[in-house]
């Protein structure tokens, strides 16, 4: 996890839009400061440019006894500092230059904000992925893949957008303060009236902000459930369509979709209502300001026009700030949802284990191991058995007996409730788990291949895996010949899920991927169960070629792989026993 993504993880106890924005500023102080300085200087340039324009207007209409205001004095002094006369053409030219400079600075500020938004989205995604992958395996199994995908794709984007709207809000507030300062320097009464009018506008429309916050929270909650449901249903699309029950998907998600539609509608209505109500209120306030300045304060018409312009700018900037804040609160729930997920995963961080680096030269031994899933049923009930090094050991047994769980115990994804697992006589609790797992190659029942090249699917983006390593792994998996026969060899794209390959080819590539790091232990979890006989034969031949060079532990119901085994164990009802056939032939004891 990067330092930036770590600093983003603020306490979930203090929620709200402002705590979220403060967390962003703490995470990216340099970028945030650069953006704020650029926004501030741009606002000052804009204010000074407008002062030039207003001074030009006053210069054209003022009377001989006119007392110059502070903005006029500043404009005159800027012109004199540049060695220019404070004439109307000069002031107009300076105003245009300053306004253009303001546009350039605003562009730089927006670019800085854009870069920060991209960093926030990336860091939030990485923080979530790394926290989940570093958590205990049981925590991962409790997560919905659809919800995690939604968090990475949607919530991280919405949460990072909040920073952009927060920066926009900051810019509008700074600009309103600058124009308020100019107004106060001309007439404190009118300036104060502008400040009161702006504050009144914010208070009157605050209820719409609350509506937006609730709509955003509801939207975040519904998106999590909807994406999870859609993912689960689409993964089962084939059997549903085969049974003419595809309308079941629509029935399941239609209610959630309608609720999401209502949440989005409330969000849109509150946003548009805020804009629609701000405009007439702004017009009313400007009209009242014009009346009070002209008749109550008895200000001359040119000064009234200037103050009217300033009042409108102040209230308009405050209105824009409120609209930006509304967008922040709509998105804050996505941020807090991510923070909750990251915090929950971090609280379940997997212990590293010990410091011993294993070599698996002798055997893996289960010594009186007990393990259950908490429902009172023991998957392993005081099991003791040995998996010899550099042999092929096959686990058989009825479905649900716990064979895959036994593999999880070997890998260290699960921990036994009693007894010990030893690697060459060293308890697994004393072994560095990451170092142990780096010596394991794992081939699941369903191998995941992406629509990239053969090389990418084997190396998975790791730069230290060379082409020679890839070719050696392919050769060991009996896959090099058919890969070299492909149109582009190692650079041939495999299609989504390896769709351009046969089942046997996919599994041999999966074995090659497991071998590319030269493991000492190869685990095959039902790796041949979904293959036809011809593909099974090819994969089993590959396994036979690997026998003797590394330890192989397989779960299988296929006779071809069982017949090739050096040792077979049957797991049933929490008990493990050696197969009688193997016991009779080889005389290998269970506890040997």
Beta strands, then each sheet from edge to edge (+ up, - down):
strand 1: 363-372
strand 2: 378-388
strand 3: 392-396
strand 4: 418-423
strand 5: 426-427
strand 6: 440-443
strand 7: 521-525
strand 8: 551-555
strand 9: 567-572
strand 10: 575-578
sheet 1: 2+ 1- 4+ 5-
sheet 2: 6+ 7+ 8+ 3+ 9+ 10-
end
